[in-house]
Amino acid sequence: MKKFALCLTALAFVLSANAQNDSLYVVKHDSACAKKADCNKDCCKETAECKKDCCKEKAASGASATVMSGNVPYTIARNYFVRNDSKFQGSKLIKNAEDFEAIFGKAATMGENGTPTPIDFDKQFVLAIVRPETKVNTQITPNTLIADDKELKFNYNILQGREQSHTIVPLLVLIIDRPYLRQNINVSSRVKHLTIEDDPDAVLQGVYD
């Protein structure tokens, strides 16, 4: 009898211990932190107590940057030229200094506006347009730049005047804030041919009918 009583006592102790372990597990699992949808489980495991602030910090660190849409503000970059060893032509979104410097060089000049326009690639990106080399006096001027959920849409004008004795590589470089960056860009253009009767400086002034 005594042995049977001892066995019952031992069995009761084991069941009690298991019940306590299950109870502890349930408390951890049902904690306020674990119930939150945005809470990382590792966050709770790494802390002695499961605090609400832990989940809030995880959610904040995973928040994405604001994405802007609509008409896009920009700055036209001045005093840059296309490098002789660059073969790039067309349109391109440039996101870092290395890719930009592989295409463009700085052309600092004398005077108040002779310094190349600064570009901060941590906060900005570039939309570059480069046209084929030509002897025709040519200028590229922006028309519209719009951002929607999927892409940037850019329309620009090509102003062409008289033939010159030297060749040029027409280019346009727009500096845009990072919140407007998209993976794709849709580019379109239209050409205006200035006649000999037009103001010979009209191309440089960006005149367009």
PyMOL commands that place a pseudoatom at each C-alpha (Angstrom):
pseudoatom trace, name=CA, resn=MET, resi=1, chain=A, elem=C, hetatm=0, pos=[0.000, 0.000, 0.000]
pseudoatom trace, name=CA, resn=LYS, resi=2, chain=A, elem=C, hetatm=0, pos=[2.749, 2.404, 0.954]
pseudoatom trace, name=CA, resn=LYS, resi=3, chain=A, elem=C, hetatm=0, pos=[4.525, 1.787, -2.355]
pseudoatom trace, name=CA, resn=PHE, resi=4, chain=A, elem=C, hetatm=0, pos=[1.268, 2.410, -4.261]
pseudoatom trace, name=CA, resn=ALA, resi=5, chain=A, elem=C, hetatm=0, pos=[0.704, 5.634, -2.332]
pseudoatom trace, name=CA, resn=LEU, resi=6, chain=A, elem=C, hetatm=0, pos=[4.229, 6.778, -3.120]
pseudoatom trace, name=CA, resn=CYS, resi=7, chain=A, elem=C, hetatm=0, pos=[3.664, 6.066, -6.830]
pseudoatom trace, name=CA, resn=LEU, resi=8, chain=A, elem=C, hetatm=0, pos=[0.450, 8.091, -6.825]
pseudoatom trace, name=CA, resn=THR, resi=9, chain=A, elem=C, hetatm=0, pos=[2.246, 10.969, -5.111]
pseudoatom trace, name=CA, resn=ALA, resi=10, chain=A, elem=C, hetatm=0, pos=[5.074, 10.907, -7.660]
pseudoatom trace, name=CA, resn=LEU, resi=11, chain=A, elem=C, hetatm=0, pos=[2.593, 10.786, -10.542]
pseudoatom trace, name=CA, resn=ALA, resi=12, chain=A, elem=C, hetatm=0, pos=[0.677, 13.745, -9.128]
pseudoatom trace, name=CA, resn=PHE, resi=13, chain=A, elem=C, hetatm=0, pos=[3.931, 15.710, -8.808]
pseudoatom trace, name=CA, resn=VAL, resi=14, chain=A, elem=C, hetatm=0, pos=[4.876, 15.053, -12.458]
pseudoatom trace, name=CA, resn=LEU, resi=15, chain=A, elem=C, hetatm=0, pos=[1.409, 16.073, -13.673]
pseudoatom trace, name=CA, resn=SER, resi=16, chain=A, elem=C, hetatm=0, pos=[1.583, 19.200, -11.561]
pseudoatom trace, name=CA, resn=ALA, resi=17, chain=A, elem=C, hetatm=0, pos=[4.993, 20.126, -13.001]
pseudoatom trace, name=CA, resn=ASN, resi=18, chain=A, elem=C, hetatm=0, pos=[3.757, 19.596, -16.544]
pseudoatom trace, name=CA, resn=ALA, resi=19, chain=A, elem=C, hetatm=0, pos=[0.705, 21.713, -15.854]
pseudoatom trace, name=CA, resn=GLN, resi=20, chain=A, elem=C, hetatm=0, pos=[2.936, 24.508, -14.572]
pseudoatom trace, name=CA, resn=ASN, resi=21, chain=A, elem=C, hetatm=0, pos=[5.125, 24.333, -17.678]
pseudoatom trace, name=CA, resn=ASP, resi=22, chain=A, elem=C, hetatm=0, pos=[2.059, 24.479, -19.926]
pseudoatom trace, name=CA, resn=SER, resi=23, chain=A, elem=C, hetatm=0, pos=[0.796, 27.431, -17.948]
pseudoatom trace, name=CA, resn=LEU, resi=24, chain=A, elem=C, hetatm=0, pos=[4.067, 29.291, -18.377]
pseudoatom trace, name=CA, resn=TYR, resi=25, chain=A, elem=C, hetatm=0, pos=[4.052, 28.628, -22.129]
pseudoatom trace, name=CA, resn=VAL, resi=26, chain=A, elem=C, hetatm=0, pos=[0.501, 29.911, -22.472]
pseudoatom trace, name=CA, resn=VAL, resi=27, chain=A, elem=C, hetatm=0, pos=[1.364, 33.111, -20.627]
pseudoatom trace, name=CA, resn=LYS, resi=28, chain=A, elem=C, hetatm=0, pos=[4.239, 33.811, -23.003]
pseudoatom trace, name=CA, resn=HIS, resi=29, chain=A, elem=C, hetatm=0, pos=[2.221, 32.953, -26.089]
pseudoatom trace, name=CA, resn=ASP, resi=30, chain=A, elem=C, hetatm=0, pos=[-0.766, 35.057, -25.095]
pseudoatom trace, name=CA, resn=SER, resi=31, chain=A, elem=C, hetatm=0, pos=[1.247, 38.122, -24.120]
pseudoatom trace, name=CA, resn=ALA, resi=32, chain=A, elem=C, hetatm=0, pos=[0.302, 41.482, -25.590]
pseudoatom trace, name=CA, resn=CYS, resi=33, chain=A, elem=C, hetatm=0, pos=[3.453, 41.565, -27.688]
pseudoatom trace, name=CA, resn=ALA, resi=34, chain=A, elem=C, hetatm=0, pos=[2.922, 38.147, -29.294]
pseudoatom trace, name=CA, resn=LYS, resi=35, chain=A, elem=C, hetatm=0, pos=[-0.649, 39.019, -30.249]
pseudoatom trace, name=CA, resn=LYS, resi=36, chain=A, elem=C, hetatm=0, pos=[0.442, 42.052, -32.317]
pseudoatom trace, name=CA, resn=ALA, resi=37, chain=A, elem=C, hetatm=0, pos=[0.518, 41.335, -36.058]
pseudoatom trace, name=CA, resn=ASP, resi=38, chain=A, elem=C, hetatm=0, pos=[3.549, 43.572, -36.623]
pseudoatom trace, name=CA, resn=CYS, resi=39, chain=A, elem=C, hetatm=0, pos=[5.627, 42.083, -33.831]
pseudoatom trace, name=CA, resn=ASN, resi=40, chain=A, elem=C, hetatm=0, pos=[8.690, 40.035, -34.651]
pseudoatom trace, name=CA, resn=LYS, resi=41, chain=A, elem=C, hetatm=0, pos=[8.816, 36.868, -32.502]
pseudoatom trace, name=CA, resn=ASP, resi=42, chain=A, elem=C, hetatm=0, pos=[12.552, 37.245, -32.009]
pseudoatom trace, name=CA, resn=CYS, resi=43, chain=A, elem=C, hetatm=0, pos=[11.885, 40.603, -30.423]
pseudoatom trace, name=CA, resn=CYS, resi=44, chain=A, elem=C, hetatm=0, pos=[9.960, 38.915, -27.597]
pseudoatom trace, name=CA, resn=LYS, resi=45, chain=A, elem=C, hetatm=0, pos=[12.463, 36.084, -27.170]
pseudoatom trace, name=CA, resn=GLU, resi=46, chain=A, elem=C, hetatm=0, pos=[15.404, 38.425, -26.791]
pseudoatom trace, name=CA, resn=THR, resi=47, chain=A, elem=C, hetatm=0, pos=[13.872, 40.452, -23.974]
pseudoatom trace, name=CA, resn=ALA, resi=48, chain=A, elem=C, hetatm=0, pos=[13.354, 39.369, -20.386]
pseudoatom trace, name=CA, resn=GLU, resi=49, chain=A, elem=C, hetatm=0, pos=[9.840, 40.735, -20.469]
pseudoatom trace, name=CA, resn=CYS, resi=50, chain=A, elem=C, hetatm=0, pos=[7.679, 41.183, -23.506]
pseudoatom trace, name=CA, resn=LYS, resi=51, chain=A, elem=C, hetatm=0, pos=[7.168, 44.950, -23.704]
pseudoatom trace, name=CA, resn=LYS, resi=52, chain=A, elem=C, hetatm=0, pos=[4.899, 46.835, -26.076]
pseudoatom trace, name=CA, resn=ASP, resi=53, chain=A, elem=C, hetatm=0, pos=[7.706, 49.260, -26.927]
pseudoatom trace, name=CA, resn=CYS, resi=54, chain=A, elem=C, hetatm=0, pos=[9.640, 46.355, -28.405]
pseudoatom trace, name=CA, resn=CYS, resi=55, chain=A, elem=C, hetatm=0, pos=[6.978, 45.780, -31.055]
pseudoatom trace, name=CA, resn=LYS, resi=56, chain=A, elem=C, hetatm=0, pos=[6.590, 49.470, -31.796]
pseudoatom trace, name=CA, resn=GLU, resi=57, chain=A, elem=C, hetatm=0, pos=[10.308, 49.813, -32.478]
pseudoatom trace, name=CA, resn=LYS, resi=58, chain=A, elem=C, hetatm=0, pos=[10.251, 46.816, -34.829]
pseudoatom trace, name=CA, resn=ALA, resi=59, chain=A, elem=C, hetatm=0, pos=[7.303, 48.252, -36.738]
pseudoatom trace, name=CA, resn=ALA, resi=60, chain=A, elem=C, hetatm=0, pos=[8.929, 51.683, -37.007]
pseudoatom trace, name=CA, resn=SER, resi=61, chain=A, elem=C, hetatm=0, pos=[12.229, 50.272, -38.291]
pseudoatom trace, name=CA, resn=GLY, resi=62, chain=A, elem=C, hetatm=0, pos=[10.414, 48.439, -41.078]
pseudoatom trace, name=CA, resn=ALA, resi=63, chain=A, elem=C, hetatm=0, pos=[8.394, 51.436, -42.267]
pseudoatom trace, name=CA, resn=SER, resi=64, chain=A, elem=C, hetatm=0, pos=[9.062, 52.410, -45.900]
pseudoatom trace, name=CA, resn=ALA, resi=65, chain=A, elem=C, hetatm=0, pos=[9.991, 55.925, -47.032]
pseudoatom trace, name=CA, resn=THR, resi=66, chain=A, elem=C, hetatm=0, pos=[7.262, 58.228, -48.296]
pseudoatom trace, name=CA, resn=VAL, resi=67, chain=A, elem=C, hetatm=0, pos=[6.634, 57.896, -52.051]
pseudoatom trace, name=CA, resn=MET, resi=68, chain=A, elem=C, hetatm=0, pos=[5.482, 61.067, -53.793]
pseudoatom trace, name=CA, resn=SER, resi=69, chain=A, elem=C, hetatm=0, pos=[3.397, 61.293, -56.964]
pseudoatom trace, name=CA, resn=GLY, resi=70, chain=A, elem=C, hetatm=0, pos=[1.934, 63.941, -59.288]
pseudoatom trace, name=CA, resn=ASN, resi=71, chain=A, elem=C, hetatm=0, pos=[3.863, 66.792, -60.945]
pseudoatom trace, name=CA, resn=VAL, resi=72, chain=A, elem=C, hetatm=0, pos=[7.528, 66.342, -60.120]
pseudoatom trace, name=CA, resn=PRO, resi=73, chain=A, elem=C, hetatm=0, pos=[9.725, 69.305, -59.120]
pseudoatom trace, name=CA, resn=TYR, resi=74, chain=A, elem=C, hetatm=0, pos=[13.289, 69.247, -60.436]
pseudoatom trace, name=CA, resn=THR, resi=75, chain=A, elem=C, hetatm=0, pos=[16.470, 71.258, -60.830]
pseudoatom trace, name=CA, resn=ILE, resi=76, chain=A, elem=C, hetatm=0, pos=[18.331, 71.465, -64.146]
pseudoatom trace, name=CA, resn=ALA, resi=77, chain=A, elem=C, hetatm=0, pos=[21.978, 70.555, -63.583]
pseudoatom trace, name=CA, resn=ARG, resi=78, chain=A, elem=C, hetatm=0, pos=[24.389, 73.041, -65.149]
pseudoatom trace, name=CA, resn=ASN, resi=79, chain=A, elem=C, hetatm=0, pos=[28.013, 72.808, -66.267]
pseudoatom trace, name=CA, resn=TYR, resi=80, chain=A, elem=C, hetatm=0, pos=[28.253, 69.102, -67.054]
pseudoatom trace, name=CA, resn=PHE, resi=81, chain=A, elem=C, hetatm=0, pos=[29.322, 67.475, -70.319]
pseudoatom trace, name=CA, resn=VAL, resi=82, chain=A, elem=C, hetatm=0, pos=[29.231, 63.958, -71.787]
pseudoatom trace, name=CA, resn=ARG, resi=83, chain=A, elem=C, hetatm=0, pos=[32.601, 62.242, -71.439]
pseudoatom trace, name=CA, resn=ASN, resi=84, chain=A, elem=C, hetatm=0, pos=[34.465, 61.302, -74.616]
pseudoatom trace, name=CA, resn=ASP, resi=85, chain=A, elem=C, hetatm=0, pos=[34.724, 57.683, -73.479]
pseudoatom trace, name=CA, resn=SER, resi=86, chain=A, elem=C, hetatm=0, pos=[30.993, 57.371, -72.786]
pseudoatom trace, name=CA, resn=LYS, resi=87, chain=A, elem=C, hetatm=0, pos=[28.855, 55.635, -75.396]
pseudoatom trace, name=CA, resn=PHE, resi=88, chain=A, elem=C, hetatm=0, pos=[25.567, 56.353, -73.658]
pseudoatom trace, name=CA, resn=GLN, resi=89, chain=A, elem=C, hetatm=0, pos=[22.685, 57.844, -75.656]
pseudoatom trace, name=CA, resn=GLY, resi=90, chain=A, elem=C, hetatm=0, pos=[19.010, 58.045, -74.781]
pseudoatom trace, name=CA, resn=SER, resi=91, chain=A, elem=C, hetatm=0, pos=[17.339, 58.426, -71.397]
pseudoatom trace, name=CA, resn=LYS, resi=92, chain=A, elem=C, hetatm=0, pos=[18.359, 56.984, -68.048]
pseudoatom trace, name=CA, resn=LEU, resi=93, chain=A, elem=C, hetatm=0, pos=[17.613, 57.190, -64.329]
pseudoatom trace, name=CA, resn=ILE, resi=94, chain=A, elem=C, hetatm=0, pos=[20.901, 57.459, -62.421]
pseudoatom trace, name=CA, resn=LYS, resi=95, chain=A, elem=C, hetatm=0, pos=[20.865, 56.624, -58.708]
pseudoatom trace, name=CA, resn=ASN, resi=96, chain=A, elem=C, hetatm=0, pos=[24.495, 56.913, -57.619]
pseudoatom trace, name=CA, resn=ALA, resi=97, chain=A, elem=C, hetatm=0, pos=[27.586, 59.040, -58.168]
pseudoatom trace, name=CA, resn=GLU, resi=98, chain=A, elem=C, hetatm=0, pos=[29.630, 56.229, -59.750]
pseudoatom trace, name=CA, resn=ASP, resi=99, chain=A, elem=C, hetatm=0, pos=[27.164, 55.683, -62.589]
pseudoatom trace, name=CA, resn=PHE, resi=100, chain=A, elem=C, hetatm=0, pos=[26.807, 59.434, -63.105]
pseudoatom trace, name=CA, resn=GLU, resi=101, chain=A, elem=C, hetatm=0, pos=[30.558, 60.048, -63.277]
pseudoatom trace, name=CA, resn=ALA, resi=102, chain=A, elem=C, hetatm=0, pos=[30.919, 57.232, -65.828]
pseudoatom trace, name=CA, resn=ILE, resi=103, chain=A, elem=C, hetatm=0, pos=[28.849, 59.326, -68.256]
pseudoatom trace, name=CA, resn=PHE, resi=104, chain=A, elem=C, hetatm=0, pos=[29.329, 62.973, -67.281]
pseudoatom trace, name=CA, resn=GLY, resi=105, chain=A, elem=C, hetatm=0, pos=[32.244, 65.211, -66.439]
pseudoatom trace, name=CA, resn=LYS, resi=106, chain=A, elem=C, hetatm=0, pos=[32.281, 68.623, -64.758]
pseudoatom trace, name=CA, resn=ALA, resi=107, chain=A, elem=C, hetatm=0, pos=[32.750, 71.732, -66.890]
pseudoatom trace, name=CA, resn=ALA, resi=108, chain=A, elem=C, hetatm=0, pos=[33.423, 74.507, -64.408]
pseudoatom trace, name=CA, resn=THR, resi=109, chain=A, elem=C, hetatm=0, pos=[33.557, 77.978, -65.955]
pseudoatom trace, name=CA, resn=MET, resi=110, chain=A, elem=C, hetatm=0, pos=[34.355, 81.487, -64.788]
pseudoatom trace, name=CA, resn=GLY, resi=111, chain=A, elem=C, hetatm=0, pos=[31.573, 83.649, -63.409]
pseudoatom trace, name=CA, resn=GLU, resi=112, chain=A, elem=C, hetatm=0, pos=[28.805, 83.554, -60.837]
pseudoatom trace, name=CA, resn=ASN, resi=113, chain=A, elem=C, hetatm=0, pos=[27.107, 80.413, -62.200]
pseudoatom trace, name=CA, resn=GLY, resi=114, chain=A, elem=C, hetatm=0, pos=[30.251, 78.615, -63.310]
pseudoatom trace, name=CA, resn=THR, resi=115, chain=A, elem=C, hetatm=0, pos=[30.219, 75.889, -60.644]
pseudoatom trace, name=CA, resn=PRO, resi=116, chain=A, elem=C, hetatm=0, pos=[28.578, 72.565, -61.588]
pseudoatom trace, name=CA, resn=THR, resi=117, chain=A, elem=C, hetatm=0, pos=[25.224, 72.099, -59.845]
pseudoatom trace, name=CA, resn=PRO, resi=118, chain=A, elem=C, hetatm=0, pos=[25.784, 69.900, -56.751]
pseudoatom trace, name=CA, resn=ILE, resi=119, chain=A, elem=C, hetatm=0, pos=[23.987, 66.533, -56.599]
pseudoatom trace, name=CA, resn=ASP, resi=120, chain=A, elem=C, hetatm=0, pos=[23.391, 64.657, -53.316]
pseudoatom trace, name=CA, resn=PHE, resi=121, chain=A, elem=C, hetatm=0, pos=[22.723, 61.063, -54.366]
pseudoatom trace, name=CA, resn=ASP, resi=122, chain=A, elem=C, hetatm=0, pos=[21.760, 60.127, -50.802]
pseudoatom trace, name=CA, resn=LYS, resi=123, chain=A, elem=C, hetatm=0, pos=[18.679, 62.346, -51.159]
pseudoatom trace, name=CA, resn=GLN, resi=124, chain=A, elem=C, hetatm=0, pos=[18.385, 62.810, -54.934]
pseudoatom trace, name=CA, resn=PHE, resi=125, chain=A, elem=C, hetatm=0, pos=[18.644, 60.977, -58.237]
pseudoatom trace, name=CA, resn=VAL, resi=126, chain=A, elem=C, hetatm=0, pos=[19.165, 62.084, -61.841]
pseudoatom trace, name=CA, resn=LEU, resi=127, chain=A, elem=C, hetatm=0, pos=[17.157, 61.818, -65.029]
pseudoatom trace, name=CA, resn=ALA, resi=128, chain=A, elem=C, hetatm=0, pos=[19.599, 62.148, -67.920]
pseudoatom trace, name=CA, resn=ILE, resi=129, chain=A, elem=C, hetatm=0, pos=[18.816, 62.729, -71.603]
pseudoatom trace, name=CA, resn=VAL, resi=130, chain=A, elem=C, hetatm=0, pos=[21.657, 62.486, -74.132]
pseudoatom trace, name=CA, resn=ARG, resi=131, chain=A, elem=C, hetatm=0, pos=[21.097, 62.996, -77.872]
pseudoatom trace, name=CA, resn=PRO, resi=132, chain=A, elem=C, hetatm=0, pos=[23.420, 61.913, -80.709]
pseudoatom trace, name=CA, resn=GLU, resi=133, chain=A, elem=C, hetatm=0, pos=[26.367, 64.124, -81.622]
pseudoatom trace, name=CA, resn=THR, resi=134, chain=A, elem=C, hetatm=0, pos=[25.411, 66.768, -84.180]
pseudoatom trace, name=CA, resn=LYS, resi=135, chain=A, elem=C, hetatm=0, pos=[26.591, 69.958, -85.902]
pseudoatom trace, name=CA, resn=VAL, resi=136, chain=A, elem=C, hetatm=0, pos=[23.117, 71.478, -85.646]
pseudoatom trace, name=CA, resn=ASN, resi=137, chain=A, elem=C, hetatm=0, pos=[22.667, 74.007, -82.862]
pseudoatom trace, name=CA, resn=THR, resi=138, chain=A, elem=C, hetatm=0, pos=[20.428, 71.984, -80.513]
pseudoatom trace, name=CA, resn=GLN, resi=139, chain=A, elem=C, hetatm=0, pos=[18.966, 72.438, -77.069]
pseudoatom trace, name=CA, resn=ILE, resi=140, chain=A, elem=C, hetatm=0, pos=[16.826, 70.074, -74.984]
pseudoatom trace, name=CA, resn=THR, resi=141, chain=A, elem=C, hetatm=0, pos=[14.194, 71.690, -72.776]
pseudoatom trace, name=CA, resn=PRO, resi=142, chain=A, elem=C, hetatm=0, pos=[11.879, 69.914, -70.310]
pseudoatom trace, name=CA, resn=ASN, resi=143, chain=A, elem=C, hetatm=0, pos=[8.145, 70.020, -70.899]
pseudoatom trace, name=CA, resn=THR, resi=144, chain=A, elem=C, hetatm=0, pos=[6.319, 67.826, -68.352]
pseudoatom trace, name=CA, resn=LEU, resi=145, chain=A, elem=C, hetatm=0, pos=[7.491, 65.405, -65.654]
pseudoatom trace, name=CA, resn=ILE, resi=146, chain=A, elem=C, hetatm=0, pos=[4.862, 63.369, -63.805]
pseudoatom trace, name=CA, resn=ALA, resi=147, chain=A, elem=C, hetatm=0, pos=[5.086, 60.460, -61.353]
pseudoatom trace, name=CA, resn=ASP, resi=148, chain=A, elem=C, hetatm=0, pos=[2.333, 57.887, -60.899]
pseudoatom trace, name=CA, resn=ASP, resi=149, chain=A, elem=C, hetatm=0, pos=[2.301, 54.664, -58.875]
pseudoatom trace, name=CA, resn=LYS, resi=150, chain=A, elem=C, hetatm=0, pos=[4.358, 52.733, -61.423]
pseudoatom trace, name=CA, resn=GLU, resi=151, chain=A, elem=C, hetatm=0, pos=[6.593, 55.076, -63.424]
pseudoatom trace, name=CA, resn=LEU, resi=152, chain=A, elem=C, hetatm=0, pos=[7.892, 58.530, -64.279]
pseudoatom trace, name=CA, resn=LYS, resi=153, chain=A, elem=C, hetatm=0, pos=[6.508, 60.133, -67.440]
pseudoatom trace, name=CA, resn=PHE, resi=154, chain=A, elem=C, hetatm=0, pos=[8.741, 62.731, -69.062]
pseudoatom trace, name=CA, resn=ASN, resi=155, chain=A, elem=C, hetatm=0, pos=[8.119, 64.802, -72.170]
pseudoatom trace, name=CA, resn=TYR, resi=156, chain=A, elem=C, hetatm=0, pos=[10.743, 67.177, -73.548]
pseudoatom trace, name=CA, resn=ASN, resi=157, chain=A, elem=C, hetatm=0, pos=[11.337, 69.512, -76.499]
pseudoatom trace, name=CA, resn=ILE, resi=158, chain=A, elem=C, hetatm=0, pos=[14.221, 69.400, -78.972]
pseudoatom trace, name=CA, resn=LEU, resi=159, chain=A, elem=C, hetatm=0, pos=[14.983, 72.842, -80.391]
pseudoatom trace, name=CA, resn=GLN, resi=160, chain=A, elem=C, hetatm=0, pos=[17.141, 72.799, -83.524]
pseudoatom trace, name=CA, resn=GLY, resi=161, chain=A, elem=C, hetatm=0, pos=[18.625, 75.836, -85.258]
pseudoatom trace, name=CA, resn=ARG, resi=162, chain=A, elem=C, hetatm=0, pos=[21.389, 76.425, -87.773]
pseudoatom trace, name=CA, resn=GLU, resi=163, chain=A, elem=C, hetatm=0, pos=[24.278, 74.126, -88.632]
pseudoatom trace, name=CA, resn=GLN, resi=164, chain=A, elem=C, hetatm=0, pos=[27.525, 75.035, -86.889]
pseudoatom trace, name=CA, resn=SER, resi=165, chain=A, elem=C, hetatm=0, pos=[31.180, 74.512, -87.703]
pseudoatom trace, name=CA, resn=HIS, resi=166, chain=A, elem=C, hetatm=0, pos=[31.696, 72.286, -84.649]
pseudoatom trace, name=CA, resn=THR, resi=167, chain=A, elem=C, hetatm=0, pos=[29.869, 69.268, -83.204]
pseudoatom trace, name=CA, resn=ILE, resi=168, chain=A, elem=C, hetatm=0, pos=[28.005, 69.119, -79.914]
pseudoatom trace, name=CA, resn=VAL, resi=169, chain=A, elem=C, hetatm=0, pos=[26.363, 66.395, -77.788]
pseudoatom trace, name=CA, resn=PRO, resi=170, chain=A, elem=C, hetatm=0, pos=[22.995, 67.775, -76.634]
pseudoatom trace, name=CA, resn=LEU, resi=171, chain=A, elem=C, hetatm=0, pos=[22.123, 66.776, -73.092]
pseudoatom trace, name=CA, resn=LEU, resi=172, chain=A, elem=C, hetatm=0, pos=[19.713, 67.505, -70.290]
pseudoatom trace, name=CA, resn=VAL, resi=173, chain=A, elem=C, hetatm=0, pos=[20.277, 66.511, -66.658]
pseudoatom trace, name=CA, resn=LEU, resi=174, chain=A, elem=C, hetatm=0, pos=[17.440, 66.839, -64.138]
pseudoatom trace, name=CA, resn=ILE, resi=175, chain=A, elem=C, hetatm=0, pos=[18.040, 66.516, -60.391]
pseudoatom trace, name=CA, resn=ILE, resi=176, chain=A, elem=C, hetatm=0, pos=[15.001, 65.039, -58.592]
pseudoatom trace, name=CA, resn=ASP, resi=177, chain=A, elem=C, hetatm=0, pos=[14.262, 64.236, -54.943]
pseudoatom trace, name=CA, resn=ARG, resi=178, chain=A, elem=C, hetatm=0, pos=[14.386, 60.537, -53.982]
pseudoatom trace, name=CA, resn=PRO, resi=179, chain=A, elem=C, hetatm=0, pos=[10.680, 60.178, -52.991]
pseudoatom trace, name=CA, resn=TYR, resi=180, chain=A, elem=C, hetatm=0, pos=[9.828, 60.471, -56.714]
pseudoatom trace, name=CA, resn=LEU, resi=181, chain=A, elem=C, hetatm=0, pos=[12.120, 57.628, -57.786]
pseudoatom trace, name=CA, resn=ARG, resi=182, chain=A, elem=C, hetatm=0, pos=[10.477, 54.841, -59.821]
pseudoatom trace, name=CA, resn=GLN, resi=183, chain=A, elem=C, hetatm=0, pos=[11.875, 51.714, -61.460]
pseudoatom trace, name=CA, resn=ASN, resi=184, chain=A, elem=C, hetatm=0, pos=[10.612, 52.671, -64.929]
pseudoatom trace, name=CA, resn=ILE, resi=185, chain=A, elem=C, hetatm=0, pos=[10.428, 55.829, -67.012]
pseudoatom trace, name=CA, resn=ASN, resi=186, chain=A, elem=C, hetatm=0, pos=[8.325, 56.635, -70.080]
pseudoatom trace, name=CA, resn=VAL, resi=187, chain=A, elem=C, hetatm=0, pos=[10.018, 59.279, -72.254]
pseudoatom trace, name=CA, resn=SER, resi=188, chain=A, elem=C, hetatm=0, pos=[8.624, 61.155, -75.253]
pseudoatom trace, name=CA, resn=SER, resi=189, chain=A, elem=C, hetatm=0, pos=[9.824, 64.196, -77.211]
pseudoatom trace, name=CA, resn=ARG, resi=190, chain=A, elem=C, hetatm=0, pos=[8.920, 66.621, -79.974]
pseudoatom trace, name=CA, resn=VAL, resi=191, chain=A, elem=C, hetatm=0, pos=[11.152, 68.627, -82.310]
pseudoatom trace, name=CA, resn=LYS, resi=192, chain=A, elem=C, hetatm=0, pos=[10.976, 72.267, -83.389]
pseudoatom trace, name=CA, resn=HIS, resi=193, chain=A, elem=C, hetatm=0, pos=[13.107, 73.290, -86.362]
pseudoatom trace, name=CA, resn=LEU, resi=194, chain=A, elem=C, hetatm=0, pos=[13.969, 76.996, -86.205]
pseudoatom trace, name=CA, resn=THR, resi=195, chain=A, elem=C, hetatm=0, pos=[14.227, 78.661, -89.618]
pseudoatom trace, name=CA, resn=ILE, resi=196, chain=A, elem=C, hetatm=0, pos=[16.848, 81.174, -90.745]
pseudoatom trace, name=CA, resn=GLU, resi=197, chain=A, elem=C, hetatm=0, pos=[14.319, 83.952, -90.091]
pseudoatom trace, name=CA, resn=ASP, resi=198, chain=A, elem=C, hetatm=0, pos=[14.153, 83.029, -86.407]
pseudoatom trace, name=CA, resn=ASP, resi=199, chain=A, elem=C, hetatm=0, pos=[16.193, 84.813, -83.792]
pseudoatom trace, name=CA, resn=PRO, resi=200, chain=A, elem=C, hetatm=0, pos=[19.645, 83.149, -84.021]
pseudoatom trace, name=CA, resn=ASP, resi=201, chain=A, elem=C, hetatm=0, pos=[19.724, 83.039, -80.200]
pseudoatom trace, name=CA, resn=ALA, resi=202, chain=A, elem=C, hetatm=0, pos=[16.246, 81.533, -79.943]
pseudoatom trace, name=CA, resn=VAL, resi=203, chain=A, elem=C, hetatm=0, pos=[17.605, 78.022, -79.367]
pseudoatom trace, name=CA, resn=LEU, resi=204, chain=A, elem=C, hetatm=0, pos=[19.618, 79.195, -76.392]
pseudoatom trace, name=CA, resn=GLN, resi=205, chain=A, elem=C, hetatm=0, pos=[16.566, 80.943, -74.944]
pseudoatom trace, name=CA, resn=GLY, resi=206, chain=A, elem=C, hetatm=0, pos=[14.407, 77.830, -75.126]
pseudoatom trace, name=CA, resn=VAL, resi=207, chain=A, elem=C, hetatm=0, pos=[11.758, 79.349, -77.416]
pseudoatom trace, name=CA, resn=TYR, resi=208, chain=A, elem=C, hetatm=0, pos=[9.010, 76.946, -78.484]
pseudoatom trace, name=CA, resn=ASP, resi=209, chain=A, elem=C, hetatm=0, pos=[5.735, 77.570, -80.348]
for i in range(1, 209): cmd.bond("trace and resi %d" % i, "trace and resi %d" % (i + 1))
show_as sticks, trace
zoom trace
